[in-house]
Amino acid sequence: MRFDWLYRESGRIAELFLWHLGLSVIPVVIGLLLALPLGWLAQRAGFFRSTLLGAAGLLYTIPSLALFVLLPLVLGTRILDPMNVVVALTVYALALLVRTVSDGLESVPPDVIQAANAMGYRRLPRLFVVELPLAVPVIAAGLRVAVVSNVSIVSVAALIGTPQLGLLFTQGLQLRFLTPIIAGIVLCVLLAALLDGLVLFAAKRMTPWQPGGAER
Amino acid sequence: MIAWFSDPTHWTGSDGVFALVIQHLIYSGVALFFACLIGLPIGLYVGHTGRGVVLIAGLANALRSLPSLGLIVLLVILFGPVFTSDMAFIVPSIIVLVLLAVPPIMSGTYAGVAAVDPAAVDAARGMGKRPLDILFDVELPCALPLIFSGLRSATLQIISTATIAAYVSLGGLGRLIIDGRAQNDYYQMAAGAVLVGALALLVDLAIGILSRLTVSPGLTRRL
């Protein structure tokens, strides 16, 4: 490890780290916002369930590098546009989370729904006040997988030149120099652990009734 | 892009599409073989005995966050001087592919065995089967659907990462994307991307069919 190199390059590394953070988080947030209504639809209607989950599985099959390369054709963007990476990762996050949201809503016990009905909840308030909060543990488990795998997939975008920590890997190979590669791997793992912990923490705060959850 | 596909010189020869598909499949197959060799026994052991559950769950999570591109580049630089010839990038690439494929196979196998109906295991024990016979005659067949789903994600992971490994000169369809990028030939990149996507979908389909053929109809209620 050449710490003097790290020190000299710290400004640029910090900038790449922020890019990496943004490229990992924004797609998951958009994906979750889209997955909530779609997952709800999938859970309610049998026809939507098989089509939506089938389409999601199909999208998840496409290798990331292929998606990064093909999206400019679909979106009309330039190959270097970070938008390609954001859209590709949103697609992955969405494909994963539609199933998660639908499974989460499915996990709500029928008794609870009947009790909510008996208390006079209408469909939408029941969804937001009763069903979604109870689905949080399952949705959070899916979010953790989505966020952690996103951090790893983002670095692949270095091969088409999008700025993020992956550029440290390509630079390291070109220079035959280990320091940037190790720094990149460590920062990626740290970022993944940080985001994972954040989701875990938020989920615990939102479900105080769970064992080991936050105090009421 | 249609023009790219309709040029016959792009299909044949040592760097044609056919040769690249074969290379891609060979590297993926070798990696999958070794990943099964490691992942299946561990998954069966943990599922059968219930020991080491926390360990493999933690391992799977830790490996998921490792950036595959970084790992490949790191191993190529470390191993590069050890090997001569093409092995200098083939061995590191295969190691990374195996490393990424073991966790899904391991957890799929473990989850499958752990989810087997205890009544079925009890019945087998009551019939006088020994532990190893229970494992291979009852638990393994009942666990097949989840084993296949683990195998499926492992295979997709391998095909996807083998594409990336083209960056360290591994052969396969990733070549079209990486070389296309270097030569600023977007159509070649797009053609490579389409082919990789198609390959992934076809292999996924093949595993799906294989799982339909091998999973006992008694499990899927298709009797």
Interface residues (C-beta under 8 A of the other chain):
Chain A: L58 Y60 T61 I62 P63 S64 L65 A66 L67 V69 L70 P72 L73 I79 V145 V148 S149 V151 S152 S155 V156 A158 L159 I160 L165 G166 L168 F169 T170 G172 L173 R176 L178 I181 I182 G184 I185 C188 V189 A192 A193 D196
Chain B: M1 N61 R64 S65 L66 P67 S68 L69 G70 L71 V73 L74 V76 I77 L78 G80 L156 I159 S160 T163 I164 Y167 V168 G174 I177 I178 R181 Y186 M189 A190 G192 A193 V194 V196 G197 A200 L201 D204
